[in-house]
């Protein structure tokens, strides 16, 4: 049986969601600030332990992503994820040599199997490569 969250919690979550839609996610900002000491410590620790043939780490050359240490690793239990894994397994087991995919997101369904065989992907959304 699912219990309902207290009113104040629901109100705070709605406020956070509304604020995040227009500005930034305050929870993500707190996680970034929380990770700054870890980030700085990692730099000093690396520089202290590095071998002479490895370059020293400079703050100006870094991109701060340590905050992900405190963020969830992803949502694996959702029905879309499980459906994608099931379908990818069926395609792989069929023995096909090629797959044409139209409209799937590159980081969802296609990512489960495109390394196993030649895949032609037609994407209609903007693709952001990092």
N, C-alpha and C positions, 0 to 999 in steps of 0.2 A: 504494500500500500504506500502510495506516494504522499508525503506530507507537504503541505504548503509552507513556503518560507514566510517568516514574520513580515509584517507590513513595512517596517523600517528598512529591512534588507531589500525587499522588492523595490521600494522607492529609491534607495541608493543605486541599485543596479540599473533602473530605468534612467536615472539622472546621468550615470556614467555613460550609458549607451547613447543617450541624446547628445551629451557633450562630445563624445568620441566621434560621432557622425559629422560634426561641424568643425571641430578643432583638432584635438589629439587625444589619445587614450591615456588617462592619468595613471592607470595601473601599469601600463608599459613604461611610462616615464619613471615611476617609482622603482621598477625593476632595473632600469638603466642606472639610476643613481645608486641603487643598492650594489650594483656590480662594479662600480668604479674602483673601490679598493682591491677587488680581485684582479681587475684588469691591470692596474698599476703594479701590484705584487707580481703578476705573471711576467711583466716586462723586466723588472729587476731580477727576478729569479732566473729567467732565461739568460740575461746578460751575465749574471754571475756564474752560471754553469756552462755557458757556450764554449765550444772549442775555438781555438784561434783562427781556424780556417772558415768559420761561419761569421756572417756579418752581424754587427751589433744592431739591436732594435732601437729605432728612434721614434719618438712620439709622432713626429711629423709624417712618418710613413705608415701609420697604422689606421685601421678602420675599426671603430669600436663596435664589437658585436658580442661582448661577454655577457650582456644582459640576457641572452638566450639561455644561459645556464639556469635561470630561474623560471623560464617560460615552459609551458607544456610541450611535450615532444610531438604532438599531433593527435588527431582523432582517428584511431584505427577501428573502433567498434561500430562506426556508423554504417547504415545499410548501404549507402552508395559505395563506400570502400569495399565492403564485402561482396557487393554485386560486381564491382570492377575486377576483383581478384577471381571470382567465379568465372566470369566471361573470359578473362585473359587465359585462365587455365584451359577452358574449352577450346579456345583458338589455338593454343599451343599444342594440345593433344590431338587436334585435327590433322596435324602434319602439314599444314599449309606452308608454302614458301614465301608468300607475299600477303600483306594485309593493307587494305586501303581504308583509312579512317577519315571520316568527314565530320567535322564539328566538335570532336572531343577536345577537352583541354589537354595540353601537353603534359601537365604535371599531375594528371589524374589517371584515367583509364589507360592511355597509350604507354605511360611510363612503366606499367607492369610487364610489358612483353616486347617492346620494340627492339630490345637487344638480341632477341632470339631469331628474328628473321627480318627481311627487308620490309619496311613499313613506309607507306606513302601517306603523309598527313596533310590534310587540308584544314587550315585553321582560319576562322573568320574573325576572331578577336585579335586585338593587338598582342603581339608576343614580346614580352620583356625578358631580355637575356641579361643575367647578372654575372 
